[in-house]
Amino acid sequence: MNKWNLSTQDTAVALEITDGQPGIVFLGQPGKKNFAERPACVRLPRRYTADQSQITARWEFERAEEGKLDGGRYAELYFRDSAGGLEARSRWEAHDGPAVTHQIRLDNKTGQPVIIFQPESLDIALGVNDPMEVFFAHKDREPAGCHTYLETLCDRYSMDIWTKPDEDDAGFIPLVMLHAAKAYGLYIGRAGNHGRIAIRGIEYHGIIAKIKAGFYDDFCTTVNPDEIFEVPMAFFGAYAGDIDECFSKIRSIYGIDQR
């Protein structure tokens, strides 16, 4: 079975093919608890239209490339939709920094314009056997500052982090953290200003977090034949210790306040 391993100073990820799509079988600090004990399928776009017909995608893995980068490594997985001919590349990179990045590129090889609906930067379900909390932040103008929130993740928990900035630069920032056992966790962020991160709590042999980081729910885009559409990059990483210290570190490294 094909398997690809990437790691940074803080985060290790192991990839396999799950249901014909990218799958994570380990995600966490190297040698520590695994947030993907139940293999986590990273969903590629589920539907699009071609020649005015709606297509439900049936993704199949074709091949992979992997190699070195300056200060890191990458794995790029290639997929093709057997239902309509759309192609996808799922690229994972690990650099010297703390996070791993993921980006999906959609290549229109159908021979006709396609409309792609709500492609996600990251669409995944994760969890551990410890109680988890959801951490997020909102930037306000009056009173000025970044205000943080920590809420218990439970069954039917629901939160949408809308990251479109207002004219006064207020709004949620594109970063969510899962804090487990008040001691360690994961963070997931999204490049780009306009979008949302949705978090849902689901009871499945314990509580897991269903996370979608991407565009607004009604987003769609037209991709002409032989054109490529790049979904904005997602980044994620593992940490241990104080959540406020980790939050400050990630904000600084990835320039979140400037988005």
N, C-alpha and C positions, 0 to 999 in steps of 0.2 A: 504494500500500500504506500502511495506517495505521502510524504510528510515533510513539512518545511518548518524549521525552527529559527526564530529571530529573537534577539535579546538586546536590551540596553543596560545601563548601569542599575536600573531599578525594576525593569519589566521584562518578563519572558512570555513569548507567545508561541504555541505550536499549532500549525495549520494542517488540516486534512480536507478531503473532499467529502461533503455531507449532502446527500440528496442532490447530487449534481451541481452543488454550489460551494463556495468557500465555507469551511467549517473550522471553528476554534476548539481544540481539545485541551489546551492548557492556556490559562491567562492569569497572571499574578506575579508576585515577586519570585525570582529564581529560587526554586527549592521550597517555596512556602505554599500556602493554601491556594487552591485552584478555583477560580470563579467560573470555570467551564467544566466542572466535573461531569455534567450532562453535556455532551458535545453541542456547541452552539453554532447553528447555521447562520451565516451572514447573508441575508436575503438580497439577491439581485432584483431589479425591477420585475414586478409581477405581471404587468400588462402594458400594452401599447397598441396603437392602431397603425395599420398599413393599408393603403388603398381603400380607406374608409371602413375597413373591417377591424373589429377589436380582436386582439390576439392575447390569449393567456399563455405566458411564456413557459416553455419547458426547457430549462437550462441543462446543458451537457458539458462536462469538462473535456477540453481538448488537449491542452499541454501546459507546461510551466517553464519559466525561466527564473534563474536565481544567480546571484553573484555579489560582488563587493561594490561598495560605494566609498567615497571619502569618509572615513570614520564610521563605517557601518556596512550593512548588508541589505539586500532586497530580495523579495520573491514576488513574481508577477504570474498570476494564474489566468489562463485564457478559457473562455466559455463561449458556447454558441447556442442560441435558441433554436431548437429543431422545429418549432411551430411556425416561425416567421423569418428566421435568418438573421436577426439582430445578433451582434457579437459584443462581448463584454470582457474587459480586462480588470482584474482586481489586484491592485498593486499595494504591497506592504513594505514599509521601510523602517529600519531600526538604525538610528544614528547614535552619536555620543551623548545626546541629551536623554532625559528620563523617559520620553514617550515613544510609542510605536505609531506610525501613521498609516492610514488606509485611504486609497482613492479608487473610485470606479470610473472607467472610461468606456463609453458606449459607442460602438462603431457601426454605422448604418451600412450594412452590406446586403440590404434587401432589394436594392435597385429602384426604390421608390421612397418618397418622403414618409417618415414615420412621426407620430406624436407620442412622446413618452410622458407618462403620468407619474408624478411624485416620486422620482428616484431618491433613495435615501443614501446619505453618506455612510451611515452605519445603522443596520436594522438587526437587532440581536437580543437574546434573552440570557441573562447571567445571574449567578447567585452562589452563595455558600450556605453552610448549615448554621452559621451564626446569625443572630438578629442584625438587621441592617437598617441604616437611616439614610435619607436622601438629603444632600446638602446642595444648595444653590444660592445665587446672589443676584441682587437687583441694585442698579446704579440709580441714585436719585439726584435731582438737582437741588431741591429744597426739602429737607436739609441735605446739603451736599455730602456725598459719601457713598460707600458700597455697603449695603445692608445684607446680611447673610441669614439663611433660614436652614434649620435642621429638623426634618420631620421623619417619623417612624414609617418605614416601608411595611405595609400590611396588604392583605388580600383586598383587591379592588381599589388600592391607592391609585390616584390619578393626578398627574401634574404636567402642564404644558409650559415649557420655558420658551416664550416668544422672544426672539432676539433681534427683531427689527428695531433699530434705534429711532427714537423720536427726534424732532428738531432740536429739542433741548438736551439731547444726549442722555436721556433717561431710558431705562428699560433693563430687562434681564440680560446677563452676559452669557455667551454660548458655552457654558461649562456646567456639568453636573458631576457630583461625587457620590459614590456609594460607600458609606462608612460602616464597617462591620465590627461588631463586638467592641465598639468604642476604641479600637486600637489599630485598624488597618483598613485598606480599601482600594477602590479604583476610581479614576476620574475619566470622563469622556467629554471631549470638546469638539467643536466644529468650526472650521475656517469659514469666514464670510459673515457679513452683518445680517443678512435677511434670511430668516428661517426659524426653526424651532427644534427643541429637543423634548420629546414626549417620554414620560416615564409612567409605567403601569405596574402595579403590584399584582402578582398572580400566585395563587396557591397551587403548587405542583410538587408534592412531597417536600414541603417547606416553601418558603416565600422566595420567589425569583423576581427579578426586575426585567421587564420588557422595555427596551430602549430603542427609540427611533430618533436619529439625528439627521435632519435634512431640511427640505423646503417646506413651505406652507402646504396645507392639505389639498388646496385646489391648484397647485402648481402643475403646469405642463409645458412642454417645449417641443418645437418641430425641428427634426434633424433631417437634412437633405441627404440623398444618396452619396455614399463615400465620405460623409462628414463625420466628425467625432464630437461627442458631447462629454465634457468632463464634469462629473459631479464634484462639488466642493469637498475638500479633504476633511477627514475626521482624524483626531488623534486621541490616544488613550494610554493610560499608564497605571501602575500599581504604586502604592506607598505604604508606609507604616509610621505610626506615631501620631502626633497632634494634627488634627485636620486643618486648623487655621494656619499652621506653619506650612503645610503642603499647599493649601490654597494660595497663600501669598507667593510661594515659590513658583507655582504654575502660572499665576498671573504675570509675574515678572518675565519668565522665560518666553512665554508665547504672546506677550503684548496684548493681553485680553482687554486691558483698559483703553487701548487705542482703537478697538473695533466699534 
